[in-house]
Amino acid sequence: MIEFKSVSKLYPDGTRAVDDFSVVIPSRKTTVFVGSSGCGKTTLLRMINRMVDPTDGVIEIDGDDIAKTEPVHLRRGIGYVMQNSGLLPHRRVIDNVATVLFLNKVPKPQAYARANELLDTVGLDRSLAKRYPGELSGGQQQRVGVARGLAANPNILLMDEPFGAVDPIVRVDLQAETMRLQRELDKTIVFVTHDIDEAFLLGDQVLILEKGAKIAQQGTPEEILANPASDFVANFIGADRGKRRLTVDSKVKPRGDDLVLIDAGGYAAGVISAPDGKLATGTASPKSRSISNKTSQAGDA
């Protein structure tokens, strides 16, 4: 578990990137920070591995204040995946994946064996191990970046807009791969994105942030879709509603007395309430259900 307690970050130029931020990030779940550029989401992420230290407040991992842990030691126990993969261009794929293992003094044969296993884990052929990053596609490079982040088998994996630089088709594949890995590996993932659809697809818990990392709303995708906390949230989650295509074959899943509509892409698209108050099951029928999502109406159906 990761906990922020009244955390603030004031930069020397006077910019207050984070202002009195408090939240609990549960273990073995995916928590997504989503918001516009400059809202402080990446600063929050980098505070977890002490790439940025707070000006005020405390950050704890499993009850321990991370300020008392030497930064390099802390980082080697936390996976980190960044945009554009951040691979070392002059080192082979297998050496990139094994970087943290080498730093942790793991003997080369064991490090290479682990690296090859991780290529399997992220869906890359081992024949790519001897290639250099420049010989791979953007999607393959990002998979290598994920493999490197997992090399030391960390409990925590930080992902800073990892799919922002790839084309939409590859991005969908990488999102699906991330969900598969989470099901198999059961990590505590903190994911940063500016894309609300990506946040709703990947997040067990989503935090919509305003400037200064102020929490505009926190909850599951279904809770946020059903009850936007403010006009800001309603506008933010409605900005890309054209992506949420509703069809008669859209899937539903129960939440309390309502049904959550899941579109063909796997995104939470709205909440459906049966007119008689009884919970229905099966596929969505636009003629017999009403969509109660205030920001994503059935006009896209």
C-alpha positions as CSV (number, residue, x, y, z in Angstrom):
1,M,0.0,0.0,0.0
2,I,1.2,3.5,-0.9
3,E,-0.1,6.5,1.1
4,F,0.3,10.2,0.4
5,K,-0.2,12.3,3.6
6,S,-0.7,16.1,3.0
7,V,2.0,16.1,0.3
8,S,2.9,19.3,-1.5
9,K,5.6,20.2,-4.0
10,L,6.8,23.8,-4.6
11,Y,9.5,24.3,-7.2
12,P,12.2,27.0,-6.9
13,D,10.5,29.1,-9.6
14,G,7.3,29.3,-7.5
15,T,5.3,26.7,-9.3
16,R,3.1,24.7,-6.9
17,A,2.9,21.4,-8.8
18,V,1.2,19.6,-5.9
19,D,-0.9,21.2,-3.2
20,D,-1.8,19.2,0.0
21,F,-2.4,15.9,-1.7
22,S,-3.6,12.9,0.3
23,V,-4.7,9.5,-0.9
24,V,-4.3,5.8,-0.3
25,I,-3.2,3.6,-3.2
26,P,-4.3,0.0,-2.5
27,S,-2.0,-3.0,-3.0
28,R,-2.4,-5.3,-6.0
29,K,-4.7,-2.8,-7.8
30,T,-4.2,-0.4,-10.7
31,T,-4.6,3.2,-9.7
32,V,-4.7,5.8,-12.5
33,F,-3.8,9.5,-12.2
34,V,-5.6,11.3,-15.1
35,G,-5.7,14.9,-15.9
36,S,-4.6,17.6,-18.3
37,S,-1.0,18.5,-18.9
38,G,0.5,20.4,-15.9
39,C,-1.9,19.1,-13.3
40,G,0.8,17.4,-11.3
41,K,0.2,13.8,-12.1
42,T,3.7,12.9,-13.2
43,T,5.2,14.8,-10.2
44,L,3.1,12.6,-8.0
45,L,4.3,9.5,-9.7
46,R,7.9,10.4,-9.5
47,M,7.6,11.2,-5.8
48,I,6.9,7.5,-5.2
49,N,10.4,6.5,-6.3
50,R,12.0,9.7,-5.0
51,M,12.9,11.1,-8.5
52,V,11.2,14.1,-7.0
53,D,11.0,14.8,-3.3
54,P,8.0,16.6,-1.7
55,T,8.4,20.0,-0.1
56,D,5.9,19.0,2.6
57,G,4.2,15.9,3.7
58,V,4.9,12.2,4.0
59,I,4.8,9.3,1.5
60,E,4.7,5.8,3.0
61,I,5.0,2.4,1.4
62,D,3.5,-0.3,3.6
63,G,3.8,2.1,6.6
64,D,7.4,3.1,6.0
65,D,8.4,6.7,5.3
66,I,10.2,6.6,2.0
67,A,12.2,9.7,2.9
68,K,14.2,7.4,5.2
69,T,15.2,5.1,2.4
70,E,18.2,6.0,0.2
71,P,16.8,7.0,-3.2
72,V,18.8,4.7,-5.4
73,H,18.1,1.7,-3.2
74,L,14.4,2.6,-3.3
75,R,14.3,2.9,-7.1
76,R,15.9,-0.5,-7.6
77,G,13.0,-2.1,-5.9
78,I,10.3,-0.2,-7.8
79,G,9.6,-0.8,-11.5
80,Y,9.4,2.2,-13.8
81,V,8.1,2.4,-17.3
82,M,8.2,5.8,-19.2
83,Q,7.0,7.2,-22.4
84,N,9.3,6.4,-25.4
85,S,10.5,3.4,-23.4
86,G,13.8,5.1,-22.3
87,L,15.9,2.3,-23.6
88,L,19.7,2.6,-23.9
89,P,20.2,2.7,-27.7
90,H,23.8,1.3,-27.6
91,R,22.8,-1.8,-25.6
92,R,21.1,-4.9,-26.8
93,V,17.5,-5.7,-25.8
94,I,18.6,-8.4,-23.4
95,D,21.1,-6.0,-21.7
96,N,18.4,-3.3,-21.4
97,V,16.0,-5.7,-19.8
98,A,18.7,-6.9,-17.4
99,T,19.9,-3.4,-16.4
100,V,18.5,-3.4,-12.8
101,L,19.7,-7.0,-12.3
102,F,23.2,-6.0,-13.2
103,L,23.0,-3.1,-10.8
104,N,21.8,-5.5,-8.1
105,K,24.9,-7.7,-8.7
106,V,23.0,-10.6,-10.2
107,P,25.5,-12.9,-12.1
108,K,25.2,-12.4,-15.8
109,P,24.0,-16.0,-16.6
110,Q,21.1,-15.7,-14.2
111,A,20.4,-12.1,-15.3
112,Y,20.2,-13.2,-18.9
113,A,18.0,-16.1,-18.1
114,R,15.6,-13.8,-16.2
115,A,15.6,-11.3,-19.1
116,N,14.7,-14.0,-21.6
117,E,11.8,-15.2,-19.3
118,L,10.6,-11.6,-19.2
119,L,10.6,-11.3,-23.0
120,D,8.2,-14.3,-23.0
121,T,6.1,-12.6,-20.3
122,V,5.6,-9.4,-22.3
123,G,4.9,-11.3,-25.6
124,L,8.2,-10.8,-27.4
125,D,10.1,-13.5,-29.3
126,R,13.5,-14.3,-27.7
127,S,15.1,-13.9,-31.2
128,L,14.8,-10.1,-30.5
129,A,17.1,-10.4,-27.5
130,K,20.3,-9.6,-29.5
131,R,18.9,-6.7,-31.4
132,Y,19.3,-3.1,-30.6
133,P,16.3,-0.8,-29.7
134,G,16.6,1.1,-33.0
135,E,15.8,-2.2,-34.8
136,L,12.5,-2.6,-33.1
137,S,9.1,-1.1,-33.7
138,G,7.7,1.5,-31.2
139,G,5.4,-1.1,-29.7
140,Q,8.2,-3.6,-29.3
141,Q,10.3,-1.0,-27.6
142,Q,7.6,-0.3,-25.1
143,R,7.2,-4.0,-24.3
144,V,11.0,-4.1,-23.7
145,G,10.5,-1.1,-21.4
146,V,7.8,-3.0,-19.5
147,A,10.1,-6.1,-19.2
148,R,12.9,-4.0,-17.8
149,G,10.5,-2.5,-15.3
150,L,9.5,-6.0,-14.1
151,A,13.1,-7.4,-14.1
152,A,13.6,-7.1,-10.3
153,N,10.1,-8.6,-9.6
154,P,9.0,-5.4,-7.9
155,N,5.8,-5.2,-5.9
156,I,5.2,-1.7,-7.3
157,L,5.2,-0.7,-11.0
158,L,5.1,3.0,-12.0
159,M,3.9,3.7,-15.6
160,D,4.3,7.3,-16.8
161,E,2.2,7.7,-20.0
162,P,3.9,4.6,-21.4
163,F,1.7,4.4,-24.5
164,G,1.5,8.0,-25.4
165,A,4.0,7.9,-28.3
166,V,2.7,4.9,-30.2
167,D,0.0,4.7,-32.8
168,P,-3.6,4.0,-31.8
169,I,-3.6,0.4,-33.0
170,V,-0.4,-0.5,-31.1
171,R,-1.7,1.4,-28.1
172,V,-4.8,-0.8,-27.9
173,D,-2.6,-3.9,-28.0
174,L,-0.3,-2.5,-25.2
175,Q,-3.3,-1.7,-23.1
176,A,-4.6,-5.2,-23.4
177,E,-1.2,-6.5,-22.6
178,T,-1.0,-4.4,-19.4
179,M,-4.4,-5.8,-18.3
180,R,-3.2,-9.4,-18.9
181,L,0.1,-8.8,-17.0
182,Q,-1.8,-7.4,-14.1
183,R,-4.1,-10.4,-14.0
184,E,-1.1,-12.7,-14.0
185,L,1.4,-10.8,-11.9
186,D,-0.9,-9.0,-9.4
187,K,1.3,-5.9,-9.0
188,T,0.5,-2.5,-7.4
189,I,0.4,-0.3,-10.5
190,V,0.3,3.4,-10.6
191,F,-0.4,4.6,-14.1
192,V,-0.4,8.2,-15.4
193,T,-2.3,9.3,-18.5
194,H,-4.1,12.2,-20.0
195,D,-6.6,9.9,-21.8
196,I,-9.8,9.3,-19.8
197,D,-10.7,6.3,-21.9
198,E,-7.4,4.7,-21.1
199,A,-7.9,5.5,-17.4
200,F,-11.3,3.9,-17.4
201,L,-10.1,0.9,-19.2
202,L,-7.1,0.2,-17.0
203,G,-7.9,1.6,-13.6
204,D,-9.5,-0.2,-10.6
205,Q,-9.3,3.3,-9.0
206,V,-9.2,6.5,-11.0
207,L,-8.2,9.9,-9.7
208,I,-9.2,12.8,-11.9
209,L,-6.9,15.7,-11.1
210,E,-7.1,19.5,-11.5
211,K,-4.2,21.9,-11.3
212,G,-2.0,21.4,-8.2
213,A,-3.0,17.7,-8.2
214,K,-6.3,18.6,-6.5
215,I,-8.6,15.6,-6.6
216,A,-11.7,16.5,-8.6
217,Q,-13.0,13.0,-8.2
218,Q,-11.8,9.6,-7.0
219,G,-13.5,6.3,-7.5
220,T,-14.0,3.3,-9.8
221,P,-14.7,4.1,-13.5
222,E,-18.3,3.1,-13.0
223,E,-18.8,5.4,-10.0
224,I,-17.3,8.3,-11.8
225,L,-19.4,7.7,-14.9
226,A,-22.6,7.3,-13.0
227,N,-22.1,10.4,-10.7
228,P,-19.7,13.0,-11.9
229,A,-18.8,15.1,-8.9
230,S,-18.7,18.5,-10.7
231,D,-19.1,20.2,-14.0
232,F,-15.3,19.9,-14.5
233,V,-15.5,16.1,-14.1
234,A,-18.6,15.9,-16.3
235,N,-16.8,17.8,-19.1
236,F,-13.6,16.0,-18.7
237,I,-15.0,12.5,-18.9
238,G,-17.3,13.5,-21.7
239,A,-14.6,15.0,-23.9
240,D,-13.9,11.7,-25.7
241,R,-17.3,10.0,-25.5
242,G,-17.4,9.5,-29.2
243,K,-15.0,6.6,-28.7
244,R,-17.6,4.8,-26.6
245,R,-19.6,3.1,-29.3
246,L,-22.8,1.5,-27.9
247,T,-24.4,-1.4,-29.7
248,V,-27.0,-4.0,-28.9
249,D,-24.1,-6.4,-28.3
250,S,-22.5,-4.2,-25.6
251,K,-21.8,-6.1,-22.5
252,V,-23.2,-5.2,-19.0
253,K,-22.0,-6.0,-15.5
254,P,-23.9,-5.4,-12.2
255,R,-23.1,-2.6,-9.8
256,G,-25.5,-2.3,-6.9
257,D,-29.0,-1.8,-8.4
258,D,-27.6,-0.8,-11.8
259,L,-25.9,-2.3,-14.7
260,V,-22.6,-0.9,-16.1
261,L,-22.5,-0.8,-19.9
262,I,-19.2,-1.9,-21.4
263,D,-18.7,-1.0,-25.0
264,A,-17.1,-3.1,-27.7
265,G,-13.7,-1.7,-26.9
266,G,-13.9,-2.8,-23.2
267,Y,-14.5,0.8,-22.0
268,A,-17.0,1.6,-19.3
269,A,-19.6,3.6,-21.3
270,G,-22.3,4.4,-18.8
271,V,-24.7,3.0,-16.2
272,I,-28.0,1.4,-17.1
273,S,-31.0,1.3,-14.8
274,A,-33.9,-1.1,-15.5
275,P,-37.2,0.7,-15.5
276,D,-38.8,-1.7,-13.0
277,G,-35.9,-1.4,-10.7
278,K,-34.9,-5.0,-11.1
279,L,-31.4,-6.0,-12.1
280,A,-31.2,-7.4,-15.6
281,T,-28.5,-9.6,-17.1
282,G,-27.1,-10.5,-20.5
283,T,-26.6,-8.0,-23.3
284,A,-27.7,-4.4,-23.3
285,S,-31.0,-3.6,-24.9
286,P,-31.3,0.1,-25.6
287,K,-35.1,-0.3,-26.0
288,S,-35.6,-1.6,-22.5
289,R,-32.9,0.1,-20.4
290,S,-32.2,3.8,-19.8
291,I,-28.6,5.1,-19.7
292,S,-28.2,7.2,-16.6
293,N,-24.6,8.4,-17.4
294,K,-25.0,12.1,-17.4
295,T,-22.1,12.7,-19.7
296,S,-22.3,9.9,-22.3
297,Q,-25.7,9.5,-23.7
298,A,-26.9,6.8,-26.1
299,G,-26.6,9.2,-29.1
300,D,-23.4,7.3,-30.0
301,A,-25.3,4.0,-30.3
